[in-house]
Amino acid sequence: AHQRGLVQHLSRPLTTQIEVGGRIFRFTATPIIDEQQKRIGTVVEWQDRTAEVATEIEIENLVANARSGNLDSRIPLENKDGFFLLSPATLKRPWGSYSPVPRKYHKDTKSPRGKGEEKQGGVAR
């Protein structure tokens, strides 16, 4: 009912996040305006962000633990796919498993002098 009241009086797009039945949704409502600037309808979109928000919280906790010196924290990979699987899988590696890229594999070919100045980078082992 509250959302219906918001939607009926919209003059510009509205985006908010709400929880319904244990799921987290991004709710977006955009008024449709005709040539005479009269509001003739509304487009409403509900995007389920439950998995995304859960992963955001897991990453926030991982970073907070790392900042406090706990480098043993990991993000569980169960029930994840796509981006949500890739990000935690990357972060799951032990923090000490990163090393500089060997110089012979990482050169800056766009250097102003055109000499391929070497740069340091990091890559997971």
Sine and cosine of phi, psi and omega as CSV:
sin_phi,cos_phi,sin_psi,cos_psi,sin_omega,cos_omega
0.00,0.00,-0.67,0.74,0.01,-1.00
-0.88,0.47,-0.71,0.70,0.01,-1.00
-0.89,0.46,-0.63,0.78,0.01,-1.00
-0.87,0.50,-0.67,0.74,0.03,-1.00
-0.90,0.44,-0.65,0.76,0.05,-1.00
-0.89,0.46,-0.70,0.72,-0.06,-1.00
-0.91,0.41,-0.63,0.78,-0.05,-1.00
-0.89,0.45,-0.46,0.89,-0.08,-1.00
-0.92,-0.39,0.35,0.94,-0.02,-1.00
-0.93,0.37,0.65,-0.76,0.14,-0.99
-0.85,-0.52,-0.17,0.98,0.05,-1.00
-0.50,-0.87,0.27,-0.96,-0.01,-1.00
-0.85,0.52,0.56,-0.83,0.03,-1.00
-0.79,-0.61,0.78,-0.62,0.07,-1.00
-0.78,-0.63,0.75,-0.66,0.03,-1.00
-0.53,-0.85,0.24,-0.97,0.04,-1.00
-0.91,-0.42,0.75,-0.66,-0.01,-1.00
-0.72,-0.70,0.39,-0.92,0.06,-1.00
-0.94,-0.34,0.77,-0.64,0.01,-1.00
-0.72,-0.70,0.88,-0.47,0.06,-1.00
0.84,0.55,0.60,0.80,0.02,-1.00
0.99,0.12,-0.03,1.00,0.05,-1.00
-0.97,-0.24,0.50,-0.87,0.01,-1.00
-0.94,-0.35,0.81,-0.58,-0.05,-1.00
-0.86,-0.52,0.59,-0.81,0.25,-0.97
-1.00,-0.06,0.87,-0.49,-0.01,-1.00
-0.97,-0.26,0.84,-0.54,0.04,-1.00
-0.82,-0.57,0.78,-0.62,0.07,-1.00
-0.81,-0.59,0.78,-0.63,-0.04,-1.00
-0.80,-0.60,0.83,-0.56,0.02,-1.00
-0.95,0.33,0.57,-0.82,0.10,-1.00
-0.98,-0.19,0.85,-0.53,-0.07,-1.00
-0.91,-0.40,0.73,-0.69,0.02,-1.00
-1.00,0.05,-0.08,-1.00,-0.06,-1.00
-0.89,0.46,-0.43,0.90,0.02,-1.00
-1.00,-0.02,0.24,0.97,-0.01,-1.00
0.89,0.46,0.43,0.90,0.07,-1.00
-1.00,-0.07,0.72,-0.69,0.03,-1.00
-0.96,0.27,0.85,-0.53,-0.07,-1.00
-0.91,-0.41,-0.03,1.00,0.01,-1.00
0.15,-0.99,-0.12,-0.99,-0.03,-1.00
-0.58,-0.82,0.67,-0.74,0.15,-0.99
-0.98,-0.18,0.77,-0.64,-0.02,-1.00
-0.85,-0.53,0.71,-0.71,0.03,-1.00
-0.78,-0.62,0.72,-0.70,0.11,-0.99
-0.90,-0.43,0.86,-0.51,0.03,-1.00
-0.90,-0.44,0.87,-0.49,0.02,-1.00
-0.96,0.28,0.91,-0.41,-0.03,-1.00
-0.94,-0.35,0.27,0.96,-0.11,-0.99
-0.82,0.57,-0.79,0.61,-0.02,-1.00
-0.91,0.42,-0.64,0.77,0.00,-1.00
-0.89,0.45,-0.72,0.70,-0.01,-1.00
-0.91,0.42,-0.65,0.76,0.04,-1.00
-0.87,0.50,-0.67,0.74,0.02,-1.00
-0.93,0.38,-0.63,0.78,0.06,-1.00
-0.85,0.52,-0.69,0.72,0.00,-1.00
-0.91,0.41,-0.66,0.75,0.03,-1.00
-0.88,0.47,-0.66,0.75,0.01,-1.00
-0.93,0.38,-0.67,0.74,0.05,-1.00
-0.85,0.53,-0.69,0.72,0.01,-1.00
-0.91,0.42,-0.66,0.75,0.02,-1.00
-0.87,0.49,-0.72,0.69,-0.01,-1.00
-0.91,0.41,-0.67,0.75,0.02,-1.00
-0.88,0.48,-0.67,0.74,0.04,-1.00
-0.90,0.44,-0.68,0.74,0.01,-1.00
-0.89,0.46,-0.66,0.75,0.02,-1.00
-0.89,0.45,-0.52,0.86,0.00,-1.00
-1.00,0.03,0.08,1.00,0.09,-1.00
0.99,-0.16,-0.08,1.00,0.02,-1.00
-1.00,0.03,0.99,-0.14,-0.02,-1.00
-0.99,-0.11,0.17,0.99,0.01,-1.00
-1.00,-0.05,-0.12,0.99,-0.02,-1.00
-0.91,0.41,0.57,-0.82,0.04,-1.00
-0.66,-0.75,0.38,-0.92,0.07,-1.00
-0.98,-0.18,0.80,-0.60,0.01,-1.00
-0.91,0.42,0.64,-0.77,-0.04,-1.00
-1.00,-0.10,-0.12,0.99,0.00,-1.00
-0.88,0.47,0.60,-0.80,0.05,-1.00
0.88,0.47,0.49,0.87,0.05,-1.00
-0.84,-0.54,0.52,-0.85,0.12,-0.99
-0.51,-0.86,0.17,-0.99,0.01,-1.00
0.83,0.55,-0.69,-0.72,-0.01,-1.00
-0.84,0.54,-0.64,0.77,-0.06,-1.00
-0.93,0.38,-0.37,0.93,0.09,-1.00
-1.00,0.04,-0.66,0.75,-0.05,-1.00
-0.89,0.45,-0.74,0.67,-0.05,-1.00
-0.88,0.48,-0.81,0.59,0.02,-1.00
-0.90,0.44,-0.55,0.84,0.02,-1.00
-0.89,0.45,-0.62,0.79,0.04,-1.00
-0.93,0.37,-0.70,0.71,-0.02,-1.00
-0.96,0.29,-0.29,0.96,-0.03,-1.00
-0.94,0.33,-0.39,0.92,0.00,-1.00
-0.85,0.53,0.56,-0.83,0.06,-1.00
-0.83,0.55,0.63,-0.77,-0.07,-1.00
-0.86,0.51,-0.48,0.88,-0.04,-1.00
-1.00,0.08,0.13,0.99,-0.09,-1.00
-1.00,-0.06,0.32,0.95,0.01,-1.00
-0.96,-0.29,0.62,-0.78,0.00,-1.00
-0.61,-0.80,0.34,-0.94,0.02,-1.00
-0.88,0.48,0.52,-0.85,0.09,-1.00
-0.95,0.31,0.73,-0.68,0.06,-1.00
-0.83,0.56,0.70,-0.71,-0.08,-1.00
-0.82,0.58,-0.57,0.82,-0.05,-1.00
-0.92,0.39,-0.28,0.96,-0.02,-1.00
-0.98,-0.19,-0.10,0.99,-0.10,-1.00
-0.70,-0.72,1.00,-0.09,0.00,-1.00
-0.85,-0.53,0.53,-0.85,0.05,-1.00
-1.00,-0.03,0.97,-0.22,-0.04,-1.00
-0.99,0.11,-0.08,1.00,-0.01,-1.00
-0.96,-0.27,0.43,0.90,-0.01,-1.00
-0.92,0.39,0.57,-0.82,-0.03,-1.00
-0.84,0.55,-0.50,0.86,-0.01,-1.00
-1.00,0.04,-0.17,0.99,0.01,-1.00
0.93,0.36,0.33,0.94,-0.05,-1.00
-0.99,-0.11,0.07,1.00,0.01,-1.00
0.91,0.42,0.83,0.56,0.01,-1.00
-0.86,0.51,0.63,-0.77,-0.06,-1.00
-0.99,0.11,0.55,-0.84,0.04,-1.00
-0.77,-0.64,0.43,-0.90,0.11,-0.99
-1.00,-0.05,0.55,-0.83,0.07,-1.00
-0.53,-0.85,-0.06,-1.00,0.02,-1.00
-0.76,-0.65,0.55,-0.83,0.02,-1.00
-0.54,-0.84,0.54,-0.84,0.02,-1.00
-0.98,0.21,0.58,-0.81,0.07,-1.00
-1.00,0.03,0.00,0.00,0.00,0.00
